[in-house]
């Protein structure tokens, strides 16, 4: 069987090639309709057929990738502020010949642990996080020296680091934030049940690759819990199996198992051409 793999947050999903009509960039230009389904985004015309679009990030991860990215960017913003406060406290302590406390050190180290343990799937972001770690380590080591140095030595150390490690660190943080917010270009995958007409659109983060697998390579859904897929009960019926990809798995999605939005069920003017029956 031939599949195409797609990325949604930290997860990889697979769709049969025969279930895919087309992929196109999502431009946030859907027609909104009243509906209580948390993953329903709206309707997009495809081949003159109004086709409902669902956010797979919400279905599989409980939150859209866009919202998840916004949360990450906010955390980076908070750290940029913390980092500046921490460095200013060091400067003030040196200038006023005060004993320097470790008031902000634990917060700094907690943030370092957070991004070091972040599993970034974007190669550029992964590189930025590694460079962040290197700059942070140097800055923390220099802060230790300042605490035992004379006032003049402390001034020299901080003056140098302010224009080097500290400035470099802040640039990297801003770059990481921009990478998270502006490198996200989601795609709509239009699926089909008959190979001709659109059924539903699925919002995904990006296309990964295509693969061919034997039926024996597909694991049963009973293995979901053993590989850490925490899927909402409402969407478990979409899962058709697992494909092993190296050290991880991809979950096979069956688009035809995603039911039509409830608001469509009582519109007498709809026809089977809508593709959601």
C-alpha positions as a Markdown table, in Angstrom:
| # | Residue | x | y | z |
|---|---|---|---|---|
| 1 | Unk | 0.0 | 0.0 | 0.0 |
| 2 | Unk | 1.2 | 3.5 | -0.8 |
| 3 | Unk | 0.8 | 6.3 | 1.8 |
| 4 | Unk | 1.8 | 9.9 | 2.2 |
| 5 | Unk | 3.1 | 11.0 | 5.6 |
| 6 | Unk | 2.1 | 14.4 | 7.1 |
| 7 | Unk | 3.3 | 16.2 | 10.2 |
| 8 | Unk | 0.9 | 17.5 | 12.8 |
| 9 | Unk | 2.7 | 18.9 | 15.8 |
| 10 | Unk | 4.9 | 16.1 | 17.2 |
| 11 | Unk | 2.9 | 13.4 | 15.5 |
| 12 | Unk | 3.1 | 11.9 | 12.0 |
| 13 | Unk | 0.0 | 10.7 | 10.2 |
| 14 | Unk | -0.4 | 8.7 | 7.1 |
| 15 | Unk | -3.1 | 8.9 | 4.4 |
| 16 | Unk | -3.5 | 6.4 | 1.5 |
| 17 | Unk | -2.4 | 8.0 | -1.7 |
| 18 | Unk | -5.8 | 7.0 | -3.3 |
| 19 | Unk | -7.6 | 9.0 | -0.5 |
| 20 | Unk | -5.9 | 12.2 | -1.5 |
| 21 | Unk | -7.1 | 14.5 | -4.3 |
| 22 | Unk | -5.0 | 17.6 | -3.8 |
| 23 | Unk | -2.9 | 19.6 | -1.3 |
| 24 | Unk | -2.9 | 23.4 | -1.1 |
| 25 | Unk | -1.6 | 26.1 | 1.2 |
| 26 | Unk | -4.1 | 27.2 | 3.8 |
| 27 | Unk | -4.6 | 31.0 | 3.6 |
| 28 | Unk | -7.2 | 31.3 | 6.4 |
| 29 | Unk | -9.9 | 32.0 | 3.8 |
| 30 | Unk | -12.6 | 29.5 | 4.7 |
| 31 | Unk | -16.3 | 30.2 | 5.0 |
| 32 | Unk | -17.4 | 30.1 | 8.6 |
| 33 | Unk | -20.5 | 28.2 | 9.5 |
| 34 | Unk | -22.1 | 27.7 | 12.9 |
| 35 | Unk | -20.9 | 24.4 | 14.4 |
| 36 | Unk | -19.9 | 23.1 | 17.8 |
| 37 | Unk | -17.3 | 20.6 | 16.5 |
| 38 | Unk | -14.1 | 21.9 | 18.1 |
| 39 | Unk | -12.0 | 20.9 | 15.0 |
| 40 | Unk | -14.3 | 22.2 | 12.3 |
| 41 | Unk | -12.7 | 25.3 | 10.7 |
| 42 | Unk | -15.1 | 26.1 | 7.9 |
| 43 | Unk | -15.9 | 25.4 | 4.3 |
| 44 | Unk | -13.7 | 25.7 | 1.2 |
| 45 | Unk | -14.9 | 25.3 | -2.4 |
| 46 | Unk | -13.1 | 22.6 | -4.3 |
| 47 | Unk | -14.3 | 21.8 | -7.8 |
| 48 | Unk | -17.4 | 23.9 | -7.1 |
| 49 | Unk | -18.2 | 21.6 | -4.2 |
| 50 | Unk | -18.3 | 23.2 | -0.7 |
| 51 | Unk | -16.0 | 21.0 | 1.3 |
| 52 | Unk | -15.7 | 21.1 | 5.1 |
| 53 | Unk | -12.2 | 21.5 | 6.6 |
| 54 | Unk | -11.1 | 20.0 | 9.9 |
| 55 | Unk | -8.0 | 20.9 | 12.0 |
| 56 | Unk | -6.1 | 17.6 | 12.6 |
| 57 | Unk | -4.0 | 19.3 | 15.2 |
| 58 | Unk | -7.0 | 19.8 | 17.4 |
| 59 | Unk | -8.3 | 16.3 | 16.7 |
| 60 | Unk | -5.0 | 14.6 | 17.5 |
| 61 | Unk | -3.2 | 16.9 | 19.9 |
| 62 | Unk | -6.1 | 18.7 | 21.6 |
| 63 | Unk | -4.8 | 22.0 | 20.4 |
| 64 | Unk | -4.1 | 23.6 | 17.0 |
| 65 | Unk | -0.5 | 23.9 | 15.9 |
| 66 | Unk | -1.1 | 27.6 | 15.5 |
| 67 | Unk | -2.2 | 28.0 | 19.2 |
| 68 | Unk | 0.7 | 25.7 | 20.3 |
| 69 | Unk | 3.1 | 27.9 | 18.4 |
| 70 | Unk | 1.7 | 31.0 | 20.0 |
| 71 | Unk | 2.1 | 29.5 | 23.4 |
| 72 | Unk | 5.8 | 28.7 | 22.7 |
| 73 | Unk | 6.4 | 32.2 | 21.4 |
| 74 | Unk | 4.8 | 33.6 | 24.6 |
| 75 | Unk | 7.1 | 31.5 | 26.7 |
| 76 | Unk | 10.1 | 32.8 | 24.8 |
| 77 | Unk | 8.9 | 36.4 | 25.3 |
| 78 | Unk | 8.6 | 35.8 | 29.0 |
| 79 | Unk | 12.2 | 34.5 | 29.1 |
| 80 | Unk | 13.5 | 37.4 | 27.1 |
| 81 | Unk | 12.1 | 39.7 | 29.8 |
| 82 | Unk | 13.5 | 37.4 | 32.6 |
| 83 | Unk | 16.9 | 37.3 | 30.9 |
| 84 | Unk | 17.1 | 41.1 | 30.8 |
| 85 | Unk | 16.0 | 41.4 | 34.4 |
| 86 | Unk | 18.6 | 38.9 | 35.5 |
| 87 | Unk | 21.4 | 40.6 | 33.7 |
| 88 | Unk | 20.3 | 44.1 | 34.9 |
| 89 | Unk | 20.4 | 42.7 | 38.5 |
| 90 | Unk | 24.0 | 41.6 | 38.0 |
| 91 | Unk | 25.0 | 45.0 | 36.7 |
| 92 | Unk | 23.3 | 46.8 | 39.6 |
| 93 | Unk | 24.9 | 44.6 | 42.1 |
| 94 | Unk | 28.4 | 45.4 | 40.7 |
| 95 | Unk | 27.7 | 49.1 | 40.4 |
| 96 | Unk | 26.4 | 49.3 | 44.0 |
| 97 | Unk | 29.0 | 46.9 | 45.4 |
| 98 | Unk | 26.2 | 44.8 | 46.8 |
| 99 | Unk | 26.2 | 41.1 | 47.4 |
| 100 | Unk | 24.7 | 39.4 | 44.4 |
| 101 | Unk | 21.9 | 36.9 | 45.0 |
| 102 | Unk | 20.8 | 33.9 | 43.1 |
| 103 | Unk | 17.2 | 35.3 | 42.9 |
| 104 | Unk | 16.7 | 34.6 | 39.2 |
| 105 | Unk | 19.2 | 31.8 | 38.6 |
| 106 | Unk | 16.7 | 29.0 | 39.3 |
| 107 | Unk | 14.3 | 30.5 | 36.8 |
| 108 | Unk | 17.1 | 30.8 | 34.2 |
| 109 | Unk | 18.2 | 27.2 | 34.7 |
| 110 | Unk | 14.6 | 26.0 | 34.6 |
| 111 | Unk | 14.1 | 27.6 | 31.2 |
| 112 | Unk | 17.4 | 26.2 | 29.9 |
| 113 | Unk | 16.2 | 22.7 | 30.9 |
| 114 | Unk | 12.8 | 23.4 | 29.2 |
| 115 | Unk | 14.2 | 24.2 | 25.8 |
| 116 | Unk | 17.0 | 21.6 | 26.0 |
| 117 | Unk | 14.3 | 18.9 | 26.4 |
| 118 | Unk | 12.1 | 20.3 | 23.7 |
| 119 | Unk | 11.8 | 17.9 | 20.7 |
| 120 | Unk | 12.0 | 20.4 | 17.8 |
| 121 | Unk | 11.1 | 18.8 | 14.5 |
| 122 | Unk | 12.1 | 21.8 | 12.5 |
| 123 | Unk | 15.8 | 21.5 | 11.7 |
| 124 | Unk | 16.4 | 25.3 | 11.8 |
| 125 | Unk | 14.7 | 25.7 | 15.2 |
| 126 | Unk | 16.7 | 22.7 | 16.5 |
| 127 | Unk | 19.9 | 24.5 | 15.5 |
| 128 | Unk | 18.8 | 27.7 | 17.2 |
| 129 | Unk | 18.0 | 25.9 | 20.4 |
| 130 | Unk | 21.4 | 24.3 | 20.4 |
| 131 | Unk | 23.1 | 27.6 | 19.9 |
| 132 | Unk | 21.0 | 29.0 | 22.7 |
| 133 | Unk | 22.3 | 26.4 | 25.0 |
| 134 | Unk | 25.9 | 27.2 | 24.2 |
| 135 | Unk | 25.4 | 30.9 | 24.8 |
| 136 | Unk | 23.5 | 30.3 | 28.0 |
| 137 | Unk | 26.2 | 28.1 | 29.4 |
| 138 | Unk | 28.9 | 30.7 | 28.9 |
| 139 | Unk | 26.8 | 33.5 | 30.4 |
| 140 | Unk | 26.0 | 31.5 | 33.5 |
| 141 | Unk | 29.7 | 30.7 | 33.9 |
| 142 | Unk | 30.6 | 34.3 | 33.6 |
| 143 | Unk | 28.0 | 35.3 | 36.1 |
| 144 | Unk | 29.7 | 33.0 | 38.6 |
| 145 | Unk | 33.0 | 34.8 | 38.0 |
| 146 | Unk | 31.4 | 38.2 | 38.5 |
| 147 | Unk | 30.2 | 37.1 | 42.0 |
| 148 | Unk | 33.7 | 36.5 | 43.2 |
| 149 | Unk | 35.5 | 39.3 | 41.2 |
| 150 | Unk | 36.4 | 42.9 | 42.3 |
| 151 | Unk | 34.1 | 45.7 | 41.2 |
| 152 | Unk | 36.4 | 46.7 | 38.4 |
| 153 | Unk | 36.8 | 43.1 | 37.2 |
| 154 | Unk | 33.0 | 42.6 | 37.4 |
| 155 | Unk | 32.4 | 45.7 | 35.3 |
| 156 | Unk | 34.8 | 44.5 | 32.6 |
| 157 | Unk | 33.2 | 41.0 | 32.5 |
| 158 | Unk | 29.7 | 42.3 | 32.3 |
| 159 | Unk | 30.6 | 45.0 | 29.7 |
| 160 | Unk | 32.1 | 42.4 | 27.5 |
| 161 | Unk | 29.3 | 39.8 | 27.9 |
| 162 | Unk | 26.6 | 42.4 | 27.4 |
| 163 | Unk | 27.8 | 43.0 | 23.8 |
| 164 | Unk | 28.7 | 39.4 | 23.1 |
| 165 | Unk | 27.0 | 36.4 | 24.9 |
| 166 | Unk | 24.0 | 38.4 | 26.3 |
| 167 | Unk | 23.4 | 40.2 | 23.0 |
| 168 | Unk | 23.8 | 37.0 | 21.0 |
| 169 | Unk | 21.4 | 35.2 | 23.3 |
| 170 | Unk | 18.7 | 37.8 | 22.9 |
| 171 | Unk | 19.1 | 37.7 | 19.1 |
| 172 | Unk | 18.7 | 33.9 | 19.2 |
| 173 | Unk | 15.6 | 34.1 | 21.3 |
| 174 | Unk | 14.0 | 36.6 | 18.9 |
| 175 | Unk | 15.0 | 34.4 | 16.0 |
| 176 | Unk | 13.6 | 31.3 | 17.6 |
| 177 | Unk | 10.3 | 33.2 | 18.3 |
| 178 | Unk | 10.1 | 34.3 | 14.6 |
| 179 | Unk | 10.9 | 30.8 | 13.4 |
| 180 | Unk | 8.0 | 29.4 | 15.5 |
| 181 | Unk | 5.5 | 32.0 | 14.4 |
| 182 | Unk | 6.4 | 32.8 | 10.8 |
| 183 | Unk | 7.7 | 29.5 | 9.5 |
| 184 | Unk | 4.4 | 27.8 | 10.1 |
| 185 | Unk | 2.7 | 27.4 | 6.7 |
| 186 | Unk | -0.1 | 24.9 | 7.1 |
| 187 | Unk | -1.6 | 22.9 | 4.3 |
| 188 | Unk | -5.1 | 21.6 | 3.5 |
| 189 | Unk | -5.3 | 18.0 | 2.2 |
| 190 | Unk | -8.4 | 17.4 | 0.2 |
| 191 | Unk | -9.5 | 13.8 | 0.6 |
| 192 | Unk | -11.9 | 11.7 | -1.4 |
| 193 | Unk | -14.0 | 8.6 | -1.1 |
| 194 | Unk | -14.5 | 7.8 | -4.8 |
| 195 | Unk | -11.3 | 9.2 | -6.3 |
| 196 | Unk | -13.2 | 12.0 | -8.0 |
| 197 | Unk | -15.1 | 14.2 | -5.6 |
| 198 | Unk | -13.8 | 15.9 | -2.5 |
| 199 | Unk | -15.0 | 14.5 | 0.8 |
| 200 | Unk | -13.3 | 16.6 | 3.5 |
| 201 | Unk | -10.3 | 18.8 | 3.9 |
| 202 | Unk | -7.7 | 18.2 | 6.7 |
| 203 | Unk | -5.4 | 20.9 | 8.0 |
| 204 | Unk | -1.9 | 19.6 | 8.5 |
| 205 | Unk | 1.4 | 21.3 | 9.3 |
| 206 | Unk | 3.5 | 20.0 | 6.4 |
| 207 | Unk | 4.1 | 17.1 | 4.0 |
| 208 | Unk | 6.8 | 14.7 | 5.1 |
| 209 | Unk | 7.3 | 11.9 | 2.5 |
| 210 | Unk | 5.7 | 9.0 | 0.7 |
| 211 | Unk | 6.1 | 5.4 | 1.6 |
| 212 | Unk | 5.1 | 1.9 | 0.5 |
| 213 | Unk | 4.3 | -0.7 | 3.1 |
| 214 | Unk | 3.0 | -4.3 | 3.2 |
| 215 | Unk | -0.1 | -5.1 | 5.1 |
| 216 | Unk | 2.0 | -7.0 | 7.6 |
| 217 | Unk | 3.9 | -3.8 | 8.4 |
| 218 | Unk | 0.7 | -2.1 | 9.7 |
| 219 | Unk | 0.2 | -2.5 | 13.5 |
| 220 | Unk | -3.2 | -2.8 | 15.1 |
| 221 | Unk | -4.8 | 0.1 | 17.0 |
| 222 | Unk | -4.4 | -1.9 | 20.3 |
| 223 | Unk | -0.8 | -0.7 | 20.2 |
| 224 | Unk | -1.7 | 3.0 | 20.4 |
| 225 | Unk | -1.3 | 3.1 | 24.1 |
| 226 | Unk | 2.1 | 1.5 | 24.1 |
| 227 | Unk | 3.6 | 4.1 | 21.8 |
| 228 | Unk | 2.1 | 7.1 | 23.5 |
| 229 | Unk | -0.6 | 8.3 | 21.2 |
| 230 | Unk | -3.1 | 10.1 | 23.5 |
| 231 | Unk | -6.1 | 10.4 | 21.2 |
| 232 | Unk | -9.4 | 11.9 | 22.1 |
| 233 | Unk | -12.1 | 9.2 | 22.3 |
| 234 | Unk | -14.2 | 11.2 | 19.8 |
| 235 | Unk | -11.6 | 10.7 | 17.1 |
| 236 | Unk | -10.4 | 7.1 | 17.7 |
| 237 | Unk | -12.7 | 5.8 | 15.0 |
| 238 | Unk | -10.5 | 7.7 | 12.5 |
| 239 | Unk | -7.5 | 5.5 | 13.3 |
| 240 | Unk | -6.9 | 2.6 | 11.0 |
| 241 | Unk | -3.6 | 1.4 | 12.3 |
| 242 | Unk | 0.1 | 2.2 | 12.9 |
| 243 | Unk | 3.1 | 2.2 | 10.6 |
| 244 | Unk | 6.5 | 1.9 | 12.1 |
| 245 | Unk | 8.9 | 4.6 | 11.0 |
| 246 | Unk | 12.3 | 4.0 | 12.3 |
| 247 | Unk | 12.1 | 4.6 | 16.1 |
| 248 | Unk | 8.6 | 6.1 | 15.9 |
| 249 | Unk | 5.2 | 5.4 | 14.5 |
| 250 | Unk | 2.8 | 7.0 | 12.1 |
| 251 | Unk | -0.9 | 6.7 | 12.7 |
| 252 | Unk | -3.0 | 5.9 | 9.6 |
| 253 | Unk | -6.1 | 8.2 | 9.2 |
| 254 | Unk | -9.2 | 7.0 | 7.5 |
| 255 | Unk | -10.9 | 10.2 | 6.2 |
| 256 | Unk | -14.2 | 8.5 | 5.4 |
| 257 | Unk | -14.6 | 7.8 | 9.1 |
| 258 | Unk | -14.8 | 11.5 | 10.0 |
| 259 | Unk | -18.5 | 12.3 | 10.1 |
| 260 | Unk | -20.1 | 15.4 | 8.6 |
| 261 | Unk | -20.5 | 18.4 | 10.9 |
| 262 | Unk | -23.7 | 18.2 | 12.8 |
| 263 | Unk | -25.0 | 21.5 | 11.5 |
| 264 | Unk | -25.2 | 20.0 | 8.0 |
| 265 | Unk | -27.5 | 17.1 | 9.0 |
| 266 | Unk | -30.7 | 19.3 | 9.1 |
| 267 | Unk | -30.2 | 21.3 | 5.9 |
| 268 | Unk | -32.9 | 20.0 | 3.4 |
| 269 | Unk | -31.2 | 21.6 | 0.4 |
| 270 | Unk | -28.0 | 19.6 | 0.5 |
| 271 | Unk | -27.4 | 16.9 | -2.0 |
| 272 | Unk | -25.1 | 13.8 | -2.1 |
| 273 | Unk | -22.6 | 16.0 | -4.1 |
| 274 | Unk | -21.6 | 17.5 | -0.8 |
| 275 | Unk | -19.8 | 14.2 | -0.1 |
| 276 | Unk | -20.6 | 13.9 | 3.6 |
| 277 | Unk | -23.3 | 11.3 | 3.6 |
